[in-house]
Amino acid sequence: MLDYMIYLITFAAGSILGLLYSYKQHGEPFVAVTKFNVPFAIVSIAGWVLGFCSGNVILSAIGFLLAGFVMGERPGYGRKETAVGLIIAIIVYVLLKRPLCMM
Amino acid sequence: MNLMAEILIQVIIAFLAGSLLLGLHRKVMARVQKRPGPPIVQQLIHSLKFFFKETAFPKTVSKVFYIGIVFILALIWVVGVIVGPVAKDSLLILFGVYAVYKIVEHNSGSSSGSPYGKLSCVRAVLSAATELPLFAAIVFVYMVTGTMNIGEIITYQSVHGPLIYSIPLAALMFFMLILTKSPYSPFAITKDKVLISGFETEHFGFLRGFMLFSEAIAWYVLLWVFLTIFFGPLNAVGYLIGMIVISFVTGFINATTPLLSPNHSVMTQITIGAICFAGTALMIFTGVVA
């Protein structure tokens, strides 16, 4: 169970960091952002894929930190990027059905 | 692993997962109501923030009782974690934990000396109507599986399939308890906004922090027990998906349903409980459930 605790802590820490960073970048009142942020999408994809498919505690923890960073952004930001990251990670998980490190 | 370490890890998991799920619940409610809503992690930040806030003590409180009750609240849900995810012990102890929670809810309101707290304390007695369907659900699980032990119930389900297929109405009764416990529930008469925050109104600073800590653990434990005793042996991904789905569903129900008045709430719970009880009893005694 220790690994799940580590994942939860890193995900929560990533979310808090993402929230702080996002508020620093965007101080304006709420706007529903329609723009797709490619660098954040890459971070999200890397995060979720590492988190679900790496099969290694440290890599998964880093993955959940990155995934939490994008998902934890202030409301209106990081939604599409998180959705894309999650979908790709689920596809990779289903296709591989085994941890990447075992390939 | 050392038992104490196991308990500590499980309590941290329960707190973090419960807080994130409650954050998701708030987010779902907000999106249904066309609000952006707070970030999912906000509930967790909120809980941690209260531990560092100044704690004020109203003049009307019964001090020892007022302070002691929040520690008891935290303690009973830690016991819930020990009995459930750690030891996979008897369902009857978990029923006891929930019953004590009702008493704590009652006493927390009465210890504050506030009229809001006292009214919430009276309503906590009425809201005990939730415990009857819970007890009935546990009895039916016992009648079908022949055991109260969670570990043995999991083993039973791994052989005979999940109990949700054989006694769905008992699962519905248990789900009603989860719905009642969820924030902004139509049955949450003890935390009616007319009563500000109900029994929590007069608890500030780190005392409120302990209350939010307990709420997060309580949410996790209830979802864990529901998924475990009705959906059979699940792995971590199964629990994750199940907990997210239930938080999503309860969030949707709570966002679209007004809070019922105490008498309507109790009658609705009793009526649904009675229908489910009669239906499950009929299924068991007519041999539909093997």
Interface residues (C-beta under 8 A of the other chain):
Chain A: M1 L2 Y4 M5 L8 I9 F11 A12 S15 I16 L19 F30 A32 G68 M71 G72 E73 R74 P75 G76
Chain B: M1 E6 I9 Q10 I12 I13 L16 A17 S19 L20 P36 G37 P38 P39 I40 V41 L44 I45 A236
